[in-house]
Amino acid sequence: MSSETTAISKGAYWTGTVFSALVVLFLIFDGVIKLVPLQVVIDAMQGLGYPPEHARTIGVITLVGTLLYAIPRTSILGAVLLTGLLGGAIATNLRVGTPIFSHLLFGVYLGVLMWGGLYLRDVRVRAILPFLA
């Protein structure tokens, strides 16, 4: 553990690391499948009202944000950028009327897991959000 984690218990740090790792693994998968012209991605993009060729751009944005989130020094910047991306996904799902708990709120679930993991493992986030302490 780095010196930044000295005020955080081992349990909280490792729980946060696991949460963050789950987010990173999912977003790497999500970003990579958008780079490959898979039929499921093409169908999903069309169903959401986007041209399929936008999938690669979204995949690159997802992977860049995920990389920034995975690097401790830039994790807050990555979380902010990914929050914007997730907000766009939520807005898109709201616009097309997808099911609430499985699709529309998935971005919220992922965002809570992402920020929760960061909060548990990074004292800088705890300093920004002291009301949760």
N, C-alpha and C positions, 0 to 999 in steps of 0.2 A: 504494500500500500504506500502511496505517496504521502508527503507531508500534508497535502490538502485533506486527507481523510482522517487526520489524527483526532478530530472532534466527533467523528462518526463511529458508532459501534461496529464491530466486525460483522455482526448479523445484518445490520442495516446496509452496510457497504456491499456485502455479498448478495443480499436480496436485490438491491438496486442494480448490481452488475448482471444478475440473472435476468431481471426485467429488461434491462437495456439490450442484452444479448438476444433475447427473444424478438425484440423490435428490430434489431439490426438484421437478424437472420430472415425474418419475414420480408423486410423491405429490400434486401438483396435479391431474394427470390422474385418479388414483385417487379423490381426494376429490370432484372435480367430477362424475365419472360416478355417484357415489353420491347426489348431490343431485338428479339427473334420474331419473325412474322408468323406466330402461331395462330391458327384459326380461332381458337378460343379468345385470344386478345382482340383480333379483328372484329369478331362478333360482339364482344363486350363494348368496344369503342363505338361501334355503330349503334348498339342499343342505347348507349348514353348520349348519342347525338354528336359524336366527334368523328372526324375523318380518321380512318385507321392509321394514316401516316403520322398522326400526332402521338401515337403510342411510343415511338422511339424517343421523341423529345421528353415526354413525361418520364420514361425509363431513365434517361440520362439525368434529369433533374432529381429523381428519386435516389439514384445511386450517389450523386454528388452530395446531396443532403445527408444521406446515410453515412457516407465516408466522414463528413464533418462531425456528425453526431458520434461516431465510433472513436474518434480521436479525442482523448480527454481535454486537451488544450482548446479545442474548437467545438466541444460538445454542445455548449449553449447556443452558439450560432447555428449549428446543425439542427438543434431542436426547434429553434425559431423558424428556420426555413421549412422544415418538415411540417410544422404546425400550419404554415400557410398552404402547403401542398394538401394536407389533410382537410383543411377548411374548404379548399376547392373541390375535393372529392365529396365532401358532405353536401356542398351546395349543388353539385351536379346530380347527386342521388336524390336530393330534395326536388329538384326541377323535374326529373323524369318519373318521380313517384315510386321509387323502389321500396321494398318492405323496410319498415322502420328499424326493428331490432337487429336484423341480420345484415343489412346493407347500409342504410342511412347512418346509423349510429356506430358503424364499425370504425370510422375515422376518429370518433370520440373515444372509443375503447382503446384504440392504438395510441392516441395522444395522451390519454391518462396513464397508460403503461409506460410510454416514453418519458413523460415528465416525472412520473412517480419514480421510475428507475434513476433518473438524474437527481431528483431530490434526495433519494436515499443514499446516493454515493458521492455527492458533490456538495461541499460546504458553500460554494459560491451560489448555488441555487437556493440553499437554505437562507442565505443572507438576503437574496432578492425577495423571497417569499417567507418572511419571518412569522407571519400570522399562522402558519401551519405548524410552527414549532411548539 
